[in-house]
Amino acid sequence: SLCFPQKLWKLVESHEFRSVWWSESGKCVAIDEELFKEEVLGRGGPLQIFATRNMKSFLRQLNLYGFSNMQRDCKRSASLPEFLAQEAAASAHSKILCYYNPYFNREHPHLLEKCKRR
């Protein structure tokens, strides 16, 4: 079974989820909090991705693996074909969270193995 950062990587790389994506630079992961709670954490049974269904617990896991909350660099990637659909889906009042980890980078998947729990 995959560890937390590997699961998160697969999620961000997947086109199945609209609630999580790479920032424009590919150095941060952006999460639409409300949609993520419904789309990812809301899954139960065999479809459950993370060990928790609670947003606070998920954010605690991010922190345990060395992710830090960022305020900038959160724009959606213009290279994604579903950009417009994502923009329409992300309502004006949704809370977008951005998290950075030096070992979690779209351009350098080999660094993922250095992403360890503190």
Residue frames relative to the residue before (quaternion, step in Angstrom):
aa qw qx qy qz dx dy dz
S 1.0000 0.0000 0.0000 0.0000 0.00 0.00 0.00
L 0.5219 -0.6729 0.4439 0.2789 3.56 -1.11 0.75
C 0.4387 -0.6603 0.5286 0.3036 3.58 -1.15 0.58
F 0.7613 -0.4192 0.2531 0.4251 3.57 -1.30 0.35
P 0.7066 0.4478 -0.3089 0.4524 3.67 0.68 -0.92
Q 0.6297 0.5295 -0.3387 0.4564 3.61 1.06 -0.69
K 0.6360 0.5150 -0.3268 0.4727 3.59 1.01 -0.79
L 0.6516 0.5152 -0.3106 0.4620 3.56 0.97 -0.91
W 0.6252 0.5417 -0.3318 0.4533 3.61 0.99 -0.85
K 0.6655 0.5027 -0.3034 0.4608 3.58 0.86 -0.98
L 0.6347 0.5447 -0.3109 0.4514 3.56 1.06 -0.83
V 0.6888 0.4812 -0.2745 0.4676 3.57 0.87 -1.03
E 0.6860 0.4862 -0.2731 0.4674 3.58 1.03 -0.80
S 0.6074 0.5853 -0.3401 0.4156 3.58 1.19 -0.56
H 0.3458 -0.7220 0.5540 0.2284 3.58 -1.09 0.64
E 0.4656 0.7037 -0.4170 0.3379 3.57 1.33 0.07
F 0.7734 0.3350 -0.1649 0.5123 3.59 1.12 -0.66
R 0.2931 -0.7674 0.5505 0.1486 3.55 -0.91 0.99
S 0.6283 0.6035 -0.3131 0.3781 3.58 1.25 -0.40
V 0.7748 0.2405 -0.1330 0.5694 3.60 1.24 -0.20
W 0.1180 0.7962 -0.5784 0.1327 3.59 -0.87 0.97
W 0.5676 -0.5543 0.4756 0.3799 3.55 -1.33 0.21
S 0.4864 -0.6047 0.5321 0.3387 3.55 -1.17 0.58
E 0.7280 -0.4403 0.2944 0.4354 3.56 -1.26 0.26
S 0.7107 0.4517 -0.2568 0.4743 3.60 0.97 -0.84
G 0.4223 -0.7108 0.4608 0.3226 3.58 1.23 -0.42
K 0.5805 0.5989 -0.3640 0.4146 3.58 1.28 0.22
C 0.7463 0.2964 -0.1829 0.5672 3.56 1.28 -0.23
V 0.3082 -0.6966 0.6056 0.2303 3.52 -1.26 0.44
A 0.1927 -0.7813 0.5879 0.0822 3.56 -0.88 1.01
I 0.0953 -0.8029 0.5884 -0.0011 3.56 -0.97 0.95
D 0.2771 -0.7064 0.6296 0.1666 3.54 -0.91 1.02
E 0.3972 -0.7959 0.3975 0.2254 3.55 -0.03 1.37
E 0.7081 0.4631 -0.2827 0.4519 3.62 0.71 -1.02
L 0.6764 0.4853 -0.2860 0.4746 3.56 0.92 -0.95
F 0.6258 0.5463 -0.3261 0.4513 3.60 1.05 -0.80
K 0.6324 0.5369 -0.3305 0.4500 3.59 0.97 -0.87
E 0.7016 0.4614 -0.2513 0.4814 3.54 0.99 -0.90
E 0.7606 0.4442 -0.1978 0.4301 3.55 0.73 -1.20
V 0.7906 0.2921 -0.1384 0.5201 3.61 0.94 -0.88
L 0.7609 0.3804 -0.2178 0.4784 3.57 0.61 -1.12
G 0.6140 0.5822 -0.3346 0.4149 3.58 1.19 -0.47
R 0.5412 0.6266 -0.3967 0.3964 3.58 1.27 -0.22
G 0.1066 -0.7924 0.5987 0.0474 3.53 -1.00 0.87
G 0.7671 0.3876 -0.2569 0.4420 3.52 -1.33 -0.01
P 0.8338 -0.1921 0.1363 0.4993 3.59 -1.07 -0.73
L 0.6473 0.5230 -0.3225 0.4511 3.63 1.21 -0.37
Q 0.4686 0.6896 -0.4396 0.3342 3.58 1.28 -0.22
I 0.3096 -0.7839 0.5188 0.1431 3.57 -0.84 1.04
F 0.7904 0.1968 -0.0897 0.5731 3.57 0.79 -1.02
A 0.6330 -0.5665 0.3815 0.3646 3.56 -1.24 0.49
T 0.7381 0.3564 -0.2129 0.5319 3.58 1.25 -0.27
R 0.2501 -0.7322 0.6053 0.1869 3.54 -1.29 0.38
N 0.5771 0.5893 -0.3367 0.4542 3.55 1.39 0.23
M 0.4926 -0.6929 0.4441 0.2830 3.61 -0.77 1.04
K 0.6441 0.5250 -0.3314 0.4470 3.61 0.93 -0.86
S 0.6566 0.5018 -0.3069 0.4721 3.60 0.99 -0.82
F 0.6245 0.5321 -0.3304 0.4666 3.58 1.05 -0.77
L 0.6708 0.4886 -0.2917 0.4756 3.59 0.92 -0.93
R 0.6014 0.5456 -0.3491 0.4677 3.60 1.11 -0.67
Q 0.6289 0.5272 -0.3248 0.4701 3.60 1.03 -0.81
L 0.6181 0.5352 -0.3454 0.4606 3.60 0.96 -0.85
N 0.6802 0.4906 -0.2879 0.4623 3.58 0.88 -0.97
L 0.6395 0.5353 -0.3241 0.4467 3.61 0.98 -0.82
Y 0.7194 0.4107 -0.2348 0.5086 3.58 1.14 -0.65
G 0.6392 -0.6030 0.3031 0.3687 3.57 1.22 0.45
F 0.4334 0.6687 -0.4877 0.3565 3.59 1.18 0.42
S 0.1220 -0.7824 0.6040 0.0902 3.57 -1.03 0.73
N 0.5295 -0.6450 0.4665 0.2931 3.52 -1.12 0.81
M 0.1250 -0.7917 0.5966 0.0407 3.58 -0.86 1.01
Q 0.3807 -0.7230 0.5276 0.2323 3.56 -1.14 0.59
R 0.7609 0.3602 -0.1832 0.5077 3.59 1.13 -0.60
D 0.7504 0.4265 -0.2793 0.4207 3.55 -1.34 -0.22
C 0.4497 0.7258 -0.4149 0.3145 3.54 1.04 0.73
K 0.4102 0.7227 -0.4819 0.2781 3.58 1.20 0.00
R 0.5011 -0.6376 0.4872 0.3240 3.53 -1.09 0.67
S 0.5776 -0.6129 0.4169 0.3418 3.54 -1.06 0.72
A 0.3973 -0.7278 0.5125 0.2231 3.55 -0.77 1.05
S 0.6029 0.5868 -0.3553 0.4073 3.58 1.22 -0.38
L 0.5801 0.5933 -0.3849 0.4042 3.58 1.20 -0.35
P 0.4648 -0.6986 0.4617 0.2877 3.60 -0.78 0.95
E 0.7102 0.4486 -0.2765 0.4668 3.59 1.07 -0.59
F 0.2140 0.8238 -0.4994 0.1621 3.57 1.27 0.39
L 0.7050 0.4695 -0.2802 0.4517 3.59 0.76 -1.00
A 0.6342 0.5210 -0.3252 0.4697 3.56 1.03 -0.78
Q 0.6400 0.5212 -0.3178 0.4667 3.57 1.02 -0.81
E 0.6511 0.5206 -0.3161 0.4529 3.56 0.94 -0.89
A 0.6518 0.5029 -0.3111 0.4748 3.56 1.00 -0.81
A 0.6688 0.5130 -0.2908 0.4528 3.56 1.02 -0.84
A 0.6848 0.4467 -0.2819 0.5021 3.58 1.03 -0.74
S 0.2475 -0.7963 0.5348 0.1367 3.55 -0.18 1.25
A 0.6840 -0.5243 0.3262 0.3883 3.55 -1.21 0.57
H 0.7413 0.4223 -0.2386 0.4640 3.60 1.03 -0.66
S 0.4766 0.6736 -0.4619 0.3253 3.61 1.18 0.03
K 0.4061 -0.7128 0.5280 0.2196 3.55 -1.11 0.77
I 0.1460 -0.7881 0.5951 0.0582 3.56 -0.64 1.16
L 0.1603 -0.7818 0.5998 0.0577 3.55 -0.73 1.13
C 0.1205 -0.7826 0.6075 0.0624 3.59 -1.02 0.81
Y 0.0442 -0.8050 0.5914 -0.0112 3.54 -0.84 1.02
Y 0.1705 -0.7892 0.5884 0.0430 3.52 -1.04 0.96
N 0.0658 0.7331 -0.6761 0.0343 3.52 -1.17 0.77
P 0.4918 -0.6914 0.4266 0.3131 3.65 -0.71 0.98
Y 0.7119 0.4359 -0.2527 0.4893 3.61 1.19 -0.48
F 0.6453 0.4529 -0.3188 0.5261 3.58 1.28 0.11
N 0.2646 0.7736 -0.5042 0.2780 3.54 0.15 1.36
R 0.5300 -0.6722 0.4237 0.2961 3.58 -0.76 1.10
E 0.7150 0.4664 -0.2553 0.4540 3.60 0.97 -0.86
H 0.7861 0.2849 -0.1326 0.5322 3.60 1.21 -0.41
P 0.0739 -0.8474 0.5250 0.0297 3.62 0.51 1.16
H 0.5798 0.6048 -0.3716 0.3999 3.61 1.16 -0.54
L 0.6028 0.5752 -0.3560 0.4232 3.62 1.19 -0.47
L 0.4776 0.7092 -0.4174 0.3077 3.58 1.22 -0.43
E 0.6280 0.5555 -0.3403 0.4258 3.61 1.04 -0.72
K 0.6468 0.5046 -0.3232 0.4718 3.62 1.22 -0.36
C 0.5383 0.6159 -0.3897 0.4231 3.56 1.33 -0.17
K 0.0905 0.8374 -0.5222 0.1337 3.57 0.16 1.35
R 0.5575 -0.5833 0.4772 0.3481 3.52 -1.28 0.52
R 0.4807 -0.6831 0.4739 0.2789 3.58 -0.93 0.91
